[in-house]
Amino acid sequence: MRIISKKRLREFWETRKHDSEAAKRDLSTWYKIAKSAAWRNFAQLKQTFGTADQVGDCVVFDVGNNRFRLIGRVRYRNGILYVLRVMDHAEYDKQRWIEDWGCYKSPPKKPAPSRRKRRR
C-alpha cells in the first residue's frame, strides 16, 4: 500500500511527552506492515490487523497494544491508505473524530436509476 502520509505519524510521536519512543516504535512497525501489504478489501486488511474496525468508510487501527488509534481511509482499488488522524485512547474515546473526518459518510456510489412513474 502507498501510505499518505508518514508525516502525520511523525508529528504524533514528536508531540508525545511521556511515551514518544513507544509511539515512534509502534507507529513505525504499523507503517512497515501496512506499506508492504496489498489489500484488495477489508477482509484481507483484517487478516493483517485483526483488531481493525470499519467505521463508515474509515478504518480504525489499534496500534501499540491499544494505546494509540490510527484513523485511515483505504482505497483498495488504488492501493492507497490515507492516514487521517493518530490519537491516544483518551482522545479516541471522545469520538469527535467520527464527525471531523466524515467517517459515517458512505463512499460515493453511482446514482440509483430513476423510479418515476411514466404518465400514460
Secondary structure, DSSP 8 states (H G I E B T S, - for coil): -EEE-HHHHHHHHHH-SSSHHHHHHHHHHHHHHHHH---SSHHHHHHHSTT-EEETTEEEEEETTTTEEEEEEEETTTTEEEEEEEEEHHHHHH-HHHHHTTTTS---------------
